[in-house]
């Protein structure tokens, strides 16, 4: 096969999709460069065409030709798309060297926690907690990667007050979960990046029914919200391929603890009753 093709093989989708779709039609030299790119997607945002060429053992001209065949103008456009993918939460790239990765991971987690706390310093956490403490019923909603955070928050809140459930139940849709909610209730809607396509519609439906909403999202979320919706932002940035939910779990802890404090006496009585029932049923060691 000649190493001087001119045809463009793919012009849509992210770079991984474009390579996968046209890999068979690449020349051997282009495949070497493509293999290096696929193995270093998480670092692609900082690689120049020269560095990709040197690392994959091909010429810079081959790398430039590969980019053009994939529908990119140049290496800068490739880097911009790589940054965009990671900002959207796409899990790209292999794990870094362990010794370096651990230190970077700790630094990223610390930065996420500091950003989380700074965003709560205006009193919005206490306002959200007061809403949870006083609501008739609380529904915690989470989809996809947000579901474990929602489940954990529900488990914390149910110890502080009755009438807390998580939605949607496995295998179920959302409408029946929300049909009976109204202004006296509260919904915690957890929606970190890579939200499902119906997320905005769920939020809008709750707001139309005047259900108070606490919206927990990543800082990059750009969602239309009503003035009454309380928004808590939580970073999920990570140096690894996958988003990190360490700060999100901390937020669940802070919110549940604040709701417990806001509920005061009834919450303490509920905790005492639950603890006694644990002993009665022998559920805990």
C-alpha positions as CSV (number, residue, x, y, z in Angstrom):
1,X,0.0,0.0,0.0
2,X,1.3,3.4,-0.9
3,X,2.2,5.8,1.9
4,X,1.0,8.9,0.0
5,X,-2.8,8.7,0.1
6,X,-4.8,11.9,-0.4
7,X,-8.4,10.8,0.4
8,X,-10.1,11.9,3.6
9,X,-11.4,8.8,5.4
10,X,-13.5,10.3,8.2
11,X,-14.6,13.8,9.1
12,X,-17.1,13.4,12.0
13,X,-16.9,12.2,15.6
14,X,-14.1,12.3,18.1
15,X,-10.6,11.3,17.1
16,X,-10.9,7.8,18.5
17,X,-14.1,7.2,16.5
18,X,-12.5,8.5,13.3
19,X,-9.4,6.3,13.7
20,X,-11.5,3.2,14.6
21,X,-13.8,3.8,11.6
22,X,-11.0,4.2,9.1
23,X,-8.1,2.2,10.6
24,X,-8.1,-0.5,7.9
25,X,-7.5,2.0,5.2
26,X,-4.5,3.7,6.8
27,X,-1.0,2.9,5.7
28,X,1.3,1.0,8.0
29,X,3.1,4.2,8.9
30,X,-0.2,6.0,9.6
31,X,-1.3,3.0,11.7
32,X,1.8,3.3,13.9
33,X,1.0,7.0,14.5
34,X,-2.7,6.2,15.1
35,X,-1.7,3.4,17.6
36,X,0.3,5.9,19.6
37,X,-2.5,8.4,19.6
38,X,-5.0,5.8,20.8
39,X,-2.7,4.8,23.6
40,X,-2.2,8.4,24.7
41,X,-5.6,10.0,24.3
42,X,-5.5,11.4,27.8
43,X,-2.1,13.2,27.0
44,X,-3.0,14.1,23.5
45,X,-3.9,17.7,24.5
46,X,-0.2,18.4,25.1
47,X,1.5,16.5,22.2
48,X,2.7,18.3,19.1
49,X,2.8,16.6,15.7
50,X,6.6,16.5,16.1
51,X,6.4,14.7,19.4
52,X,3.8,12.2,18.1
53,X,6.1,11.5,15.1
54,X,9.2,11.0,17.3
55,X,7.4,8.8,19.8
56,X,5.7,6.6,17.2
57,X,8.8,6.3,14.9
58,X,7.3,8.0,11.8
59,X,7.9,11.2,10.0
60,X,6.2,14.5,11.0
61,X,4.8,14.5,7.4
62,X,3.1,11.2,8.1
63,X,1.4,12.5,11.3
64,X,0.3,15.7,9.5
65,X,-1.1,13.6,6.6
66,X,-2.9,11.3,9.1
67,X,-4.6,14.3,10.8
68,X,-5.8,15.6,7.4
69,X,-7.1,12.2,6.5
70,X,-9.1,12.2,9.7
71,X,-10.6,15.6,8.8
72,X,-8.5,17.8,11.1
73,X,-6.7,20.9,9.8
74,X,-3.7,20.5,12.0
75,X,-2.3,19.3,15.4
76,X,-3.8,22.3,17.2
77,X,-7.3,21.2,16.2
78,X,-6.6,17.7,17.4
79,X,-5.4,19.1,20.8
80,X,-8.5,21.2,21.1
81,X,-10.7,18.2,20.5
82,X,-8.8,16.2,23.1
83,X,-9.3,18.8,25.7
84,X,-13.0,19.0,24.8
85,X,-13.4,15.3,25.2
86,X,-11.9,15.2,28.7
87,X,-14.0,18.3,29.8
88,X,-17.1,16.3,28.8
89,X,-16.0,13.4,30.9
90,X,-15.1,11.0,28.1
91,X,-12.8,8.3,29.7
92,X,-9.8,8.5,27.4
93,X,-6.2,7.4,27.9
94,X,-4.4,4.7,29.9
95,X,-3.4,5.1,33.6
96,X,-0.3,7.1,34.2
97,X,2.9,5.8,35.8
98,X,1.8,4.7,39.3
99,X,4.4,6.8,41.2
100,X,3.6,9.9,39.4
101,X,-0.1,9.2,39.1
102,X,-0.7,8.8,42.9
103,X,0.8,12.3,43.6
104,X,-1.1,13.8,40.7
105,X,-4.3,12.1,41.9
106,X,-4.0,13.4,45.4
107,X,-3.4,16.9,44.1
108,X,-6.4,16.8,41.9
109,X,-8.6,15.4,44.7
110,X,-7.4,18.2,47.0
111,X,-8.2,20.8,44.3
112,X,-11.7,19.4,43.8
113,X,-12.4,19.5,47.5
114,X,-11.1,23.1,47.9
115,X,-13.2,24.2,44.9
116,X,-16.3,22.4,46.4
117,X,-15.9,24.1,49.8
118,X,-15.3,27.5,48.2
119,X,-18.5,27.2,46.2
120,X,-20.5,26.5,49.4
121,X,-19.3,29.4,51.4
122,X,-22.2,31.7,50.5
123,X,-24.7,29.8,52.6
124,X,-26.3,27.7,49.9
125,X,-25.5,24.4,51.6
126,X,-27.5,25.5,54.7
127,X,-30.4,26.7,52.6
128,X,-30.5,23.3,50.8
129,X,-30.3,21.5,54.1
130,X,-33.2,23.5,55.6
131,X,-35.3,22.5,52.5
132,X,-34.5,18.8,53.0
133,X,-35.2,19.0,56.7
134,X,-38.6,20.6,56.2
135,X,-40.0,18.8,53.1
136,X,-42.9,16.4,53.3
137,X,-41.0,13.9,51.1
138,X,-37.5,13.9,49.6
139,X,-36.7,12.1,46.4
140,X,-33.0,11.8,45.3
141,X,-32.6,11.3,41.6
142,X,-29.5,10.1,39.8
143,X,-28.8,8.7,36.4
144,X,-25.9,6.7,35.1
145,X,-22.7,7.7,36.9
146,X,-24.7,10.0,39.2
147,X,-26.8,7.1,40.6
148,X,-24.2,5.9,43.2
149,X,-23.9,9.4,44.6
150,X,-27.7,9.7,44.8
151,X,-27.9,6.3,46.5
152,X,-25.3,7.3,49.0
153,X,-27.0,10.6,49.8
154,X,-30.3,8.8,50.3
155,X,-28.7,6.4,52.7
156,X,-27.4,9.3,54.7
157,X,-30.6,11.3,54.7
158,X,-32.9,8.5,55.6
159,X,-31.1,8.3,59.0
160,X,-32.0,11.9,59.7
161,X,-35.6,12.0,58.5
162,X,-38.4,9.7,57.2
163,X,-39.8,9.8,53.7
164,X,-36.6,9.6,51.6
165,X,-36.3,7.5,48.5
166,X,-34.0,7.2,45.5
167,X,-35.2,7.3,41.9
168,X,-35.5,5.8,39.4
169,X,-35.8,2.3,40.8
170,X,-33.8,-0.2,38.7
171,X,-35.5,-0.9,35.5
172,X,-38.2,1.7,36.0
173,X,-39.0,5.0,34.3
174,X,-39.2,8.4,35.9
175,X,-42.8,9.7,35.5
176,X,-44.4,7.5,38.1
177,X,-41.7,8.5,40.6
178,X,-42.6,12.2,40.3
179,X,-46.3,12.2,39.7
180,X,-47.3,12.8,43.3
181,X,-44.7,15.5,44.2
182,X,-45.6,19.1,44.8
183,X,-44.4,22.3,46.4
184,X,-44.3,20.7,49.9
185,X,-41.7,18.1,48.7
186,X,-38.1,18.3,47.6
187,X,-36.0,16.7,44.9
188,X,-32.3,16.3,44.9
189,X,-31.4,16.0,41.2
190,X,-27.8,14.7,40.8
191,X,-26.5,15.2,37.2
192,X,-22.8,15.1,36.6
193,X,-21.4,15.4,33.0
194,X,-22.4,12.9,30.4
195,X,-26.0,13.3,31.5
196,X,-28.7,11.3,29.7
197,X,-30.6,13.1,27.0
198,X,-33.8,13.5,29.1
199,X,-32.1,15.2,32.0
200,X,-33.2,18.7,31.2
201,X,-36.8,17.5,30.6
202,X,-36.9,16.0,34.1
203,X,-35.6,19.2,35.6
204,X,-38.1,21.3,33.7
205,X,-41.0,19.0,34.6
206,X,-40.2,19.4,38.3
207,X,-40.0,23.2,38.0
208,X,-43.3,23.4,36.2
209,X,-44.9,21.5,39.1
210,X,-43.2,23.9,41.5
211,X,-41.4,21.1,43.2
212,X,-38.4,22.6,45.1
213,X,-35.2,21.2,43.5
214,X,-31.6,21.0,44.7
215,X,-29.5,20.5,41.6
216,X,-26.0,18.9,42.1
217,X,-23.9,19.2,38.9
218,X,-20.3,19.7,37.7
219,X,-19.2,23.3,37.2
220,X,-19.3,22.9,33.4
221,X,-23.1,22.3,33.4
222,X,-25.1,24.9,31.5
223,X,-28.7,24.1,32.4
224,X,-31.7,26.3,32.3
225,X,-33.0,26.6,35.9
226,X,-35.8,28.4,37.7
227,X,-34.9,31.1,40.2
228,X,-36.1,28.8,43.0
229,X,-33.8,25.9,42.1
230,X,-30.8,25.6,44.4
231,X,-27.6,24.7,42.5
232,X,-24.7,23.0,44.2
233,X,-21.6,22.6,41.9
234,X,-19.0,19.9,42.5
235,X,-15.9,19.3,40.5
236,X,-15.2,15.8,39.2
237,X,-11.9,16.5,37.4
238,X,-9.3,13.8,37.4
239,X,-5.8,13.2,36.0
240,X,-6.9,9.6,35.2
241,X,-9.1,8.5,32.4
242,X,-12.3,8.5,34.5
243,X,-14.0,11.3,36.4
244,X,-13.6,11.3,40.2
245,X,-16.5,11.3,42.5
246,X,-14.6,11.7,45.7
247,X,-15.7,15.4,46.2
248,X,-19.2,14.4,45.2
249,X,-19.3,11.8,48.1
250,X,-18.0,14.5,50.4
251,X,-20.8,16.8,49.3
252,X,-23.3,14.1,50.1
253,X,-21.8,13.8,53.5
254,X,-21.9,17.6,54.1
255,X,-25.4,18.0,52.9
256,X,-26.8,15.1,54.9
257,X,-25.0,16.3,58.1
258,X,-26.4,19.8,57.5
259,X,-29.9,18.4,57.1
260,X,-29.4,16.4,60.3
261,X,-28.4,19.6,62.2
262,X,-31.4,21.5,60.7
263,X,-33.9,18.8,61.8
264,X,-32.5,18.9,65.3
265,X,-34.6,17.0,67.9
266,X,-36.7,14.8,65.7
267,X,-33.6,13.7,63.8
268,X,-31.8,12.7,67.0
269,X,-34.9,10.8,68.1
270,X,-35.0,9.0,64.8
271,X,-31.4,8.0,65.0
272,X,-32.0,6.6,68.4
273,X,-34.9,4.6,67.3
274,X,-33.0,3.2,64.3
275,X,-30.1,2.3,66.5
276,X,-32.4,0.4,68.9
277,X,-34.0,-1.4,66.0
278,X,-30.6,-2.4,64.7
279,X,-29.9,-4.1,68.0
280,X,-33.4,-5.7,68.2
281,X,-33.0,-7.2,64.7
282,X,-29.3,-8.1,65.2
283,X,-28.5,-6.4,61.8
284,X,-25.1,-5.0,62.8
285,X,-22.1,-6.7,64.3
